[in-house]
């Protein structure tokens, strides 16, 4: 019997993300805010291919959604050198 796959999550700075992932996040935001009515309008507005959007859309989330418990629980704790780190559950 195989073990169920455990998802791993990472907290990374936005500036190291590839453009396609940044644009996917923006597409999700403008759809949620109602700035556009369809996915097609949103990806055109962001100059992103539909295939790239569908490739990443289920895997990227704004940190505030994670912190609010919509995806998982992240608790802050003190890291070395006075940084704040998060333990993810």
Buried (B, 14 or more C-beta within 10 A) or exposed (E): EEEEEEEEEEEEEEEEBEEBBBBBBBBBEBBEEEEBEEBEBBBBBBEBEEEBBEEBBEEEBBEEEBBEEEBEEBEEEEEEEEEEEBEBE
